[in-house]
Amino acid sequence: MSKPRGKIYQSQQMEQWITKELETTELGRYIGTRKNLFDLRRTAVVHNLHVLAKIFTYATEQSATLS
């Protein structure tokens, strides 16, 4: 059985409030090892994108000089 609209609206308001509180306080959403793992993966993705951009730039420069 589905929830009445009022209850859904209340739970949505609560979730939004919690999210806003987490953003404004110094306590983050991720703490400890989980945060470190998230940051490591995020940093690795950014690094990989930079490497791919350099490879792509080098390949396009080489093809332009050969033409």
Buried (B, 14 or more C-beta within 10 A) or exposed (E): EEEEEEEEEEEEEEEEEEEEEEEEEEEEEEEEEEEEEEEEEEEEEEEEEEEEEEEEEEEEEEEEEEE
